[in-house]
Every structure is written in structure tokens, then in C-alpha cells.
Amino acid sequence: MASMRDIKRRKGSIQSTQQITKAMKLVSTVKLQKAKGRAEQTDPYFQYMYRTVSSILAHSGNIDHPYLRSGESKKKAIVVLTSNRGLAGGYNANVVKLITESDDVAKEDVVIYAVGRKGIEILERKGYHIEVDASEIMENPTYPDFAEGKIGEIYLAYTHFKNTVSQEAQLIRMLPVEVSEPSEEKSSREILMNYEPNEQEALNQIIPKYVTSLFYGALVEAVASENGARMQAMDSATSNAEEMIEDLSLKYNRARQGSITQELTEIIAGANAIE
């Protein structure tokens, strides 16, 4: 059984850790309120842009454009959005699992464009090639690579912000753009989309803006998700610390009671021996 001194020392250490987790929870809560507001304001535009572009392309007929077809290369570029700091529960690990546990993504065919140092650390340990580290400033070098055929497909791995207590890691394909096929009955009634001056120039303007909106929306949601996950993790850590402190207090009191009982027994035994 641990001594009273050891129990007291461990209790003090846990209390110090609890103060840190409480402070981090408070900071994350404040940051979450701001990030949550931005995510809720951005989400309608994010979703509407996706539906609009998909609808435009679905009613455009057969258009041959680099942004609408897979490249000849088997390489897949994945933009991975994680955090620069830890202590956020499973936030970073859940995003990385989308890549490492996917049967459709072979490690040798993956090129990682990373935003967030934690994701880089995990992926490097697992042997993935980090092409770009954009942890501080978001960069997008994938447009030229895609157009030149160096990359066949481009994916985005991020955490979708549902609400304060629920976040979902997602892997979506950005390029080539997925076109939803309209039903035969519906397509026969609707007129095909007309482009001015032509579809090539129009799509050269539309698709980059569409991809940029996906990036921005994902980044905003990732920030909100990170703070939500960290707030929950710190709340759980604080609760666990409280339980451990209560348990150690009980053990300390038992040890103290045992020590007092032993001292009294020794005193009584000594007194009886003298008599």
C-alpha cells in the first residue's frame, strides 16, 4: 500500500493537472463560440455552392474538361486538415484513419498536402509522403499538377462540424468534380446549360472558385470541430481528475486512520508493558 506521503504527492500532481484542463476547457469554450458562429454562417454557402456546381454540370451534356475527368496518373492528392496542437481527444486520429484505414487508397499512390502539424507527425510515422506542409499558411499547389496530369484525383480529409458535441471526419473528392446524373424523365424536359463565351473558359473560372469554397468551408468547420473536440476532451479529463482526487482522498484518509490506530495500539501496548 502506498504511503501517506506518496498519496499526498500524487493527489497534488493531479490537482495541478486538473487546473490546467479546466483552463484549457475554458479557452476552448470561448474559441468555440466564435468558430461555431463562422461555421454556421459559412455552411449554407458551402452546401449551396456544391449543389449549384453539381446541378450545372449535370445539365451541361458531355463536356470534355480536365477538371471533370480523372487523370491518367494513379496518384491521389489528399489535402489533410488537422490541428497544430494536441489534447483534442480523437480529433486528429479520426481524420488520419480515413486515409490509413481506407482500402481504396494505397500508400504508394498517395501524395499528402498537410495542414496541421499533428496530422503530419502521424502520417510520417506511418510512412506517407508529405508533399507540402501548409500548417501555418494554406497553400493550394494542386491546380497545375492536376491540369498537367501529375495527379489523377484530389481529395479533402477534414472534420465536419455538426454541433458542439458531434463532429464527423469526412473524406470527399474535390477533383474531378462528381457530376450527379439526372433522371431520363427529368433530363428530357430540361434544356441543357449554355455557356458564354464557351464551356472551357467558363469552367476554368467556375471550378477553381468551387474548389476554393470547399477549402474555405472545410477549414472553418475544422477549426470549430477542433475546439469542440478539445473542449469535450478537457471536460472529460477534468471529470476524471475529480474522480481520481476523490479516490486518493479516501485512500489518504484510510491510511491516516490506519496510522493513528497503529500509534494508539503501540501506546496502549507500551503502557500495559510498563504496568
C-alpha atoms as a printed R data frame, in Angstrom:
    type eleno elety resid chain resno       x      y       z
1   ATOM     1    CA   MET     A     1   0.000  0.000   0.000
2   ATOM     2    CA   ALA     A     2   1.286  3.474  -0.899
3   ATOM     3    CA   SER     A     3   2.424  5.676   1.957
4   ATOM     4    CA   MET     A     4   0.565  8.824   3.005
5   ATOM     5    CA   ARG     A     5   3.347 10.942   1.552
6   ATOM     6    CA   ASP     A     6   3.089  9.212  -1.854
7   ATOM     7    CA   ILE     A     7  -0.709  9.564  -1.908
8   ATOM     8    CA   LYS     A     8  -0.486 13.244  -0.967
9   ATOM     9    CA   ARG     A     9   2.141 13.893  -3.650
10  ATOM    10    CA   ARG     A    10   0.070 12.152  -6.334
11  ATOM    11    CA   LYS     A    11  -3.058 13.997  -5.272
12  ATOM    12    CA   GLY     A    12  -1.251 17.335  -5.557
13  ATOM    13    CA   SER     A    13   0.011 16.428  -9.028
14  ATOM    14    CA   ILE     A    14  -3.484 15.528 -10.221
15  ATOM    15    CA   GLN     A    15  -4.911 18.740  -8.765
16  ATOM    16    CA   SER     A    16  -2.314 20.748 -10.709
17  ATOM    17    CA   THR     A    17  -3.245 18.878 -13.912
18  ATOM    18    CA   GLN     A    18  -6.921 19.487 -13.214
19  ATOM    19    CA   GLN     A    19  -6.310 23.238 -13.032
20  ATOM    20    CA   ILE     A    20  -4.660 23.079 -16.465
21  ATOM    21    CA   THR     A    21  -7.516 21.055 -18.013
22  ATOM    22    CA   LYS     A    22 -10.070 23.480 -16.545
23  ATOM    23    CA   ALA     A    23  -8.209 26.439 -18.044
24  ATOM    24    CA   MET     A    24  -7.896 24.719 -21.438
25  ATOM    25    CA   LYS     A    25 -11.601 23.841 -21.403
26  ATOM    26    CA   LEU     A    26 -12.468 27.481 -20.711
27  ATOM    27    CA   VAL     A    27 -10.222 28.719 -23.534
28  ATOM    28    CA   SER     A    28 -11.646 26.153 -25.972
29  ATOM    29    CA   THR     A    29 -15.198 27.093 -24.986
30  ATOM    30    CA   VAL     A    30 -14.560 30.766 -25.744
31  ATOM    31    CA   LYS     A    31 -12.873 29.956 -29.064
32  ATOM    32    CA   LEU     A    32 -15.645 27.527 -29.971
33  ATOM    33    CA   GLN     A    33 -18.340 30.182 -29.682
34  ATOM    34    CA   LYS     A    34 -16.625 32.323 -32.316
35  ATOM    35    CA   ALA     A    35 -15.700 29.389 -34.554
36  ATOM    36    CA   LYS     A    36 -19.192 27.906 -34.280
37  ATOM    37    CA   GLY     A    37 -20.734 31.177 -35.467
38  ATOM    38    CA   ARG     A    38 -18.436 31.292 -38.502
39  ATOM    39    CA   ALA     A    39 -19.144 27.639 -39.333
40  ATOM    40    CA   GLU     A    40 -22.908 28.128 -39.147
41  ATOM    41    CA   GLN     A    41 -22.706 31.233 -41.339
42  ATOM    42    CA   THR     A    42 -20.439 29.547 -43.887
43  ATOM    43    CA   ASP     A    43 -22.230 26.192 -44.125
44  ATOM    44    CA   PRO     A    44 -25.192 27.391 -46.271
45  ATOM    45    CA   TYR     A    45 -22.828 28.894 -48.863
46  ATOM    46    CA   PHE     A    46 -20.592 25.831 -48.687
47  ATOM    47    CA   GLN     A    47 -23.526 23.472 -49.353
48  ATOM    48    CA   TYR     A    48 -25.232 25.694 -51.921
49  ATOM    49    CA   MET     A    49 -22.048 26.075 -53.957
50  ATOM    50    CA   TYR     A    50 -21.636 22.292 -54.044
51  ATOM    51    CA   ARG     A    51 -25.250 21.715 -55.174
52  ATOM    52    CA   THR     A    52 -25.122 24.525 -57.718
53  ATOM    53    CA   VAL     A    53 -21.967 23.345 -59.465
54  ATOM    54    CA   SER     A    54 -23.201 19.741 -59.456
55  ATOM    55    CA   SER     A    55 -26.514 20.892 -60.963
56  ATOM    56    CA   ILE     A    56 -24.783 22.996 -63.636
57  ATOM    57    CA   LEU     A    57 -22.575 20.127 -64.717
58  ATOM    58    CA   ALA     A    58 -25.448 17.644 -64.624
59  ATOM    59    CA   HIS     A    59 -27.260 19.739 -67.236
60  ATOM    60    CA   SER     A    60 -24.257 20.509 -69.402
61  ATOM    61    CA   GLY     A    61 -24.213 17.413 -71.577
62  ATOM    62    CA   ASN     A    62 -20.960 15.647 -72.361
63  ATOM    63    CA   ILE     A    63 -18.186 18.183 -71.713
64  ATOM    64    CA   ASP     A    64 -14.550 17.177 -72.008
65  ATOM    65    CA   HIS     A    65 -12.617 19.200 -69.446
66  ATOM    66    CA   PRO     A    66  -9.559 18.358 -67.270
67  ATOM    67    CA   TYR     A    67 -11.483 19.204 -64.077
68  ATOM    68    CA   LEU     A    68 -14.227 16.716 -64.965
69  ATOM    69    CA   ARG     A    69 -12.192 13.613 -65.765
70  ATOM    70    CA   SER     A    70  -9.671 11.561 -63.839
71  ATOM    71    CA   GLY     A    71  -6.072 11.974 -64.923
72  ATOM    72    CA   GLU     A    72  -4.009  9.141 -66.313
73  ATOM    73    CA   SER     A    73  -1.829  9.118 -63.205
74  ATOM    74    CA   LYS     A    74  -2.731  6.749 -60.371
75  ATOM    75    CA   LYS     A    75  -1.511  9.320 -57.874
76  ATOM    76    CA   LYS     A    76  -4.106 10.688 -55.467
77  ATOM    77    CA   ALA     A    77  -3.517 14.007 -53.746
78  ATOM    78    CA   ILE     A    78  -5.161 14.290 -50.331
79  ATOM    79    CA   VAL     A    79  -5.392 17.592 -48.502
80  ATOM    80    CA   VAL     A    80  -5.439 16.665 -44.805
81  ATOM    81    CA   LEU     A    81  -6.786 19.191 -42.291
82  ATOM    82    CA   THR     A    82  -5.741 18.516 -38.700
83  ATOM    83    CA   SER     A    83  -4.680 20.692 -35.767
84  ATOM    84    CA   ASN     A    84  -1.332 22.176 -34.817
85  ATOM    85    CA   ARG     A    85  -1.877 21.231 -31.167
86  ATOM    86    CA   GLY     A    86  -2.869 18.054 -29.396
87  ATOM    87    CA   LEU     A    87  -5.080 17.374 -26.377
88  ATOM    88    CA   ALA     A    88  -8.178 17.236 -28.583
89  ATOM    89    CA   GLY     A    89  -9.270 13.662 -27.978
90  ATOM    90    CA   GLY     A    90  -9.586 11.635 -31.159
91  ATOM    91    CA   TYR     A    91  -9.912 14.670 -33.449
92  ATOM    92    CA   ASN     A    92  -6.619 14.208 -35.325
93  ATOM    93    CA   ALA     A    93  -6.610 10.410 -35.213
94  ATOM    94    CA   ASN     A    94 -10.104 10.199 -36.755
95  ATOM    95    CA   VAL     A    95  -9.043 12.254 -39.784
96  ATOM    96    CA   VAL     A    96  -5.876 10.218 -40.296
97  ATOM    97    CA   LYS     A    97  -7.856  6.954 -40.069
98  ATOM    98    CA   LEU     A    98  -9.811  7.998 -43.164
99  ATOM    99    CA   ILE     A    99  -6.554  7.626 -45.091
100 ATOM   100    CA   THR     A   100  -4.657  4.880 -43.308
101 ATOM   101    CA   GLU     A   101  -7.631  2.508 -42.958
102 ATOM   102    CA   SER     A   102  -9.077  3.021 -46.439
103 ATOM   103    CA   ASP     A   103  -8.910  0.034 -48.787
104 ATOM   104    CA   ASP     A   104  -9.272  2.347 -51.807
105 ATOM   105    CA   VAL     A   105  -6.168  4.424 -51.053
106 ATOM   106    CA   ALA     A   106  -2.790  2.687 -51.483
107 ATOM   107    CA   LYS     A   107   0.056  4.284 -49.521
108 ATOM   108    CA   GLU     A   108   2.418  4.390 -52.500
109 ATOM   109    CA   ASP     A   109  -0.152  6.240 -54.623
110 ATOM   110    CA   VAL     A   110  -0.918  8.942 -52.041
111 ATOM   111    CA   VAL     A   111   0.576 12.437 -52.017
112 ATOM   112    CA   ILE     A   112  -0.241 14.366 -48.826
113 ATOM   113    CA   TYR     A   113  -0.788 18.136 -48.750
114 ATOM   114    CA   ALA     A   114  -0.984 18.673 -44.996
115 ATOM   115    CA   VAL     A   115  -2.495 21.496 -42.995
116 ATOM   116    CA   GLY     A   116  -1.763 20.815 -39.333
117 ATOM   117    CA   ARG     A   117   1.392 19.532 -37.659
118 ATOM   118    CA   LYS     A   118  -0.334 16.722 -35.740
119 ATOM   119    CA   GLY     A   119  -1.532 15.091 -38.940
120 ATOM   120    CA   ILE     A   120   1.961 15.366 -40.411
121 ATOM   121    CA   GLU     A   121   3.532 13.687 -37.364
122 ATOM   122    CA   ILE     A   122   1.140 10.723 -37.510
123 ATOM   123    CA   LEU     A   123   1.289 10.256 -41.285
124 ATOM   124    CA   GLU     A   124   5.094 10.497 -41.397
125 ATOM   125    CA   ARG     A   125   5.355  7.792 -38.736
126 ATOM   126    CA   LYS     A   126   3.138  5.584 -40.886
127 ATOM   127    CA   GLY     A   127   5.351  6.110 -43.947
128 ATOM   128    CA   TYR     A   128   3.261  8.517 -46.032
129 ATOM   129    CA   HIS     A   129   4.921 11.076 -48.303
130 ATOM   130    CA   ILE     A   130   4.261 14.669 -47.241
131 ATOM   131    CA   GLU     A   131   4.446 16.780 -50.381
132 ATOM   132    CA   VAL     A   132   3.564 20.122 -48.785
133 ATOM   133    CA   ASP     A   133   3.433 21.335 -45.184
134 ATOM   134    CA   ALA     A   134   0.965 24.227 -45.071
135 ATOM   135    CA   SER     A   135   0.400 24.192 -41.321
136 ATOM   136    CA   GLU     A   136   0.765 27.950 -40.963
137 ATOM   137    CA   ILE     A   137  -0.493 29.282 -44.280
138 ATOM   138    CA   MET     A   138  -2.917 27.464 -46.513
139 ATOM   139    CA   GLU     A   139  -1.452 26.878 -49.977
140 ATOM   140    CA   ASN     A   140  -3.003 25.118 -52.930
141 ATOM   141    CA   PRO     A   141  -0.413 23.859 -55.428
142 ATOM   142    CA   THR     A   142  -2.713 21.168 -56.831
143 ATOM   143    CA   TYR     A   143  -4.348 23.013 -59.729
144 ATOM   144    CA   PRO     A   144  -1.270 22.972 -62.029
145 ATOM   145    CA   ASP     A   145  -0.421 19.390 -61.062
146 ATOM   146    CA   PHE     A   146  -3.933 18.257 -61.861
147 ATOM   147    CA   ALA     A   147  -4.061 20.067 -65.191
148 ATOM   148    CA   GLU     A   148  -0.681 18.630 -66.233
149 ATOM   149    CA   GLY     A   149  -1.703 15.075 -65.378
150 ATOM   150    CA   LYS     A   150   0.715 14.592 -62.475
151 ATOM   151    CA   ILE     A   151  -2.203 13.904 -60.148
152 ATOM   152    CA   GLY     A   152  -5.196 11.760 -61.072
153 ATOM   153    CA   GLU     A   153  -7.588 12.738 -58.291
154 ATOM   154    CA   ILE     A   154  -7.697 15.249 -55.430
155 ATOM   155    CA   TYR     A   155  -9.382 14.524 -52.089
156 ATOM   156    CA   LEU     A   156 -10.031 16.551 -48.964
157 ATOM   157    CA   ALA     A   157  -9.901 14.959 -45.486
158 ATOM   158    CA   TYR     A   158 -11.383 17.149 -42.759
159 ATOM   159    CA   THR     A   159 -13.789 17.111 -39.811
160 ATOM   160    CA   HIS     A   160 -17.376 18.175 -40.456
161 ATOM   161    CA   PHE     A   161 -18.855 20.249 -37.634
162 ATOM   162    CA   LYS     A   162 -22.364 19.016 -36.792
163 ATOM   163    CA   ASN     A   163 -22.791 20.663 -33.408
164 ATOM   164    CA   THR     A   164 -20.881 21.381 -30.220
165 ATOM   165    CA   VAL     A   165 -20.695 17.747 -29.128
166 ATOM   166    CA   SER     A   166 -20.695 15.996 -32.503
167 ATOM   167    CA   GLN     A   167 -18.018 16.126 -35.201
168 ATOM   168    CA   GLU     A   168 -17.569 13.714 -38.100
169 ATOM   169    CA   ALA     A   169 -14.367 13.031 -40.053
170 ATOM   170    CA   GLN     A   170 -15.037 13.057 -43.810
171 ATOM   171    CA   LEU     A   171 -13.112 12.300 -46.992
172 ATOM   172    CA   ILE     A   172 -14.549 13.972 -50.104
173 ATOM   173    CA   ARG     A   173 -13.361 14.098 -53.705
174 ATOM   174    CA   MET     A   174 -12.800 17.615 -54.996
175 ATOM   175    CA   LEU     A   175 -11.400 16.900 -58.469
176 ATOM   176    CA   PRO     A   176 -12.533 15.597 -60.831
177 ATOM   177    CA   VAL     A   177 -15.884 17.089 -59.898
178 ATOM   178    CA   GLU     A   178 -18.516 14.444 -59.274
179 ATOM   179    CA   VAL     A   179 -21.488 15.051 -61.563
180 ATOM   180    CA   SER     A   180 -24.864 13.741 -60.457
181 ATOM   181    CA   GLU     A   181 -26.737 12.089 -63.302
182 ATOM   182    CA   PRO     A   182 -30.277 13.459 -63.786
183 ATOM   183    CA   SER     A   183 -33.096 11.006 -64.400
184 ATOM   184    CA   GLU     A   184 -34.123 10.364 -68.042
185 ATOM   185    CA   GLU     A   185 -37.598 11.778 -67.473
186 ATOM   186    CA   LYS     A   186 -36.264 14.946 -65.852
187 ATOM   187    CA   SER     A   187 -33.423 15.465 -68.338
188 ATOM   188    CA   SER     A   188 -35.790 15.151 -71.302
189 ATOM   189    CA   ARG     A   189 -37.841 18.104 -70.038
190 ATOM   190    CA   GLU     A   190 -34.959 20.408 -69.157
191 ATOM   191    CA   ILE     A   191 -32.822 22.424 -71.547
192 ATOM   192    CA   LEU     A   192 -29.072 21.901 -71.486
193 ATOM   193    CA   MET     A   193 -26.912 24.605 -69.933
194 ATOM   194    CA   ASN     A   194 -25.492 27.259 -72.294
195 ATOM   195    CA   TYR     A   195 -22.067 28.782 -71.632
196 ATOM   196    CA   GLU     A   196 -20.746 32.168 -72.729
197 ATOM   197    CA   PRO     A   197 -18.278 32.540 -74.360
198 ATOM   198    CA   ASN     A   198 -17.751 28.731 -74.179
199 ATOM   199    CA   GLU     A   199 -17.758 25.931 -71.639
200 ATOM   200    CA   GLN     A   200 -13.945 25.686 -71.446
201 ATOM   201    CA   GLU     A   201 -13.436 29.310 -70.372
202 ATOM   202    CA   ALA     A   202 -16.468 29.261 -68.081
203 ATOM   203    CA   LEU     A   203 -15.375 26.104 -66.267
204 ATOM   204    CA   ASN     A   204 -11.824 27.445 -65.976
205 ATOM   205    CA   GLN     A   205 -13.365 30.225 -63.848
206 ATOM   206    CA   ILE     A   206 -16.101 28.279 -62.051
207 ATOM   207    CA   ILE     A   207 -14.243 25.151 -60.919
208 ATOM   208    CA   PRO     A   208 -11.317 26.908 -59.141
209 ATOM   209    CA   LYS     A   209 -13.810 29.098 -57.256
210 ATOM   210    CA   TYR     A   210 -15.813 25.988 -56.420
211 ATOM   211    CA   VAL     A   211 -12.722 24.199 -55.045
212 ATOM   212    CA   THR     A   212 -11.702 27.322 -53.114
213 ATOM   213    CA   SER     A   213 -15.116 27.405 -51.458
214 ATOM   214    CA   LEU     A   214 -14.697 23.746 -50.459
215 ATOM   215    CA   PHE     A   215 -11.317 24.543 -48.906
216 ATOM   216    CA   TYR     A   216 -12.624 27.556 -47.019
217 ATOM   217    CA   GLY     A   217 -15.723 25.764 -45.778
218 ATOM   218    CA   ALA     A   218 -13.663 22.776 -44.639
219 ATOM   219    CA   LEU     A   219 -11.133 24.987 -42.844
220 ATOM   220    CA   VAL     A   220 -13.859 26.879 -40.985
221 ATOM   221    CA   GLU     A   221 -15.555 23.640 -39.953
222 ATOM   222    CA   ALA     A   222 -12.217 22.100 -38.952
223 ATOM   223    CA   VAL     A   223 -11.470 24.993 -36.586
224 ATOM   224    CA   ALA     A   224 -14.890 24.680 -34.941
225 ATOM   225    CA   SER     A   225 -14.545 20.891 -34.731
226 ATOM   226    CA   GLU     A   226 -11.075 21.124 -33.186
227 ATOM   227    CA   ASN     A   227 -12.228 23.449 -30.420
228 ATOM   228    CA   GLY     A   228 -15.354 21.377 -29.822
229 ATOM   229    CA   ALA     A   229 -13.295 18.184 -29.562
230 ATOM   230    CA   ARG     A   230 -10.740 19.833 -27.272
231 ATOM   231    CA   MET     A   231 -13.477 21.244 -25.045
232 ATOM   232    CA   GLN     A   232 -15.014 17.771 -24.662
233 ATOM   233    CA   ALA     A   233 -11.614 16.155 -24.078
234 ATOM   234    CA   MET     A   234 -10.687 18.674 -21.388
235 ATOM   235    CA   ASP     A   235 -14.116 18.333 -19.770
236 ATOM   236    CA   SER     A   236 -13.667 14.554 -19.602
237 ATOM   237    CA   ALA     A   237 -10.115 14.961 -18.281
238 ATOM   238    CA   THR     A   238 -11.337 17.351 -15.575
239 ATOM   239    CA   SER     A   239 -14.085 14.928 -14.539
240 ATOM   240    CA   ASN     A   240 -11.640 12.022 -14.463
241 ATOM   241    CA   ALA     A   241  -9.212 14.067 -12.363
242 ATOM   242    CA   GLU     A   242 -12.013 14.863  -9.916
243 ATOM   243    CA   GLU     A   243 -12.808 11.156  -9.551
244 ATOM   244    CA   MET     A   244  -9.133 10.323  -9.026
245 ATOM   245    CA   ILE     A   245  -8.800 13.065  -6.401
246 ATOM   246    CA   GLU     A   246 -11.830 11.715  -4.523
247 ATOM   247    CA   ASP     A   247 -10.405  8.194  -4.646
248 ATOM   248    CA   LEU     A   248  -6.985  9.366  -3.436
249 ATOM   249    CA   SER     A   249  -8.608 11.413  -0.655
250 ATOM   250    CA   LEU     A   250 -10.415  8.281   0.505
251 ATOM   251    CA   LYS     A   251  -7.169  6.263   0.393
252 ATOM   252    CA   TYR     A   252  -5.334  9.045   2.267
253 ATOM   253    CA   ASN     A   253  -7.968  9.148   4.989
254 ATOM   254    CA   ARG     A   254  -7.851  5.360   5.329
255 ATOM   255    CA   ALA     A   255  -4.048  5.404   5.535
256 ATOM   256    CA   ARG     A   256  -4.185  8.237   8.082
257 ATOM   257    CA   GLN     A   257  -6.785  6.382  10.123
258 ATOM   258    CA   GLY     A   258  -4.658  3.237   9.976
259 ATOM   259    CA   SER     A   259  -1.586  5.174  11.063
260 ATOM   260    CA   ILE     A   260  -3.431  6.718  14.015
261 ATOM   261    CA   THR     A   261  -4.856  3.344  15.011
262 ATOM   262    CA   GLN     A   262  -1.382  1.811  14.885
263 ATOM   263    CA   GLU     A   263   0.074  4.614  17.033
264 ATOM   264    CA   LEU     A   264  -2.701  4.226  19.621
265 ATOM   265    CA   THR     A   265  -2.167  0.460  19.673
266 ATOM   266    CA   GLU     A   266   1.556  0.945  20.259
267 ATOM   267    CA   ILE     A   267   0.934  3.472  23.053
268 ATOM   268    CA   ILE     A   268  -1.558  1.160  24.798
269 ATOM   269    CA   ALA     A   269   0.769 -1.805  24.382
270 ATOM   270    CA   GLY     A   270   3.653  0.231  25.839
271 ATOM   271    CA   ALA     A   271   1.540  1.358  28.779
272 ATOM   272    CA   ASN     A   272   0.439 -2.210  29.525
273 ATOM   273    CA   ALA     A   273   4.059 -3.369  29.365
274 ATOM   274    CA   ILE     A   274   5.096 -0.752  31.950
275 ATOM   275    CA   GLU     A   275   2.318 -1.838  34.323
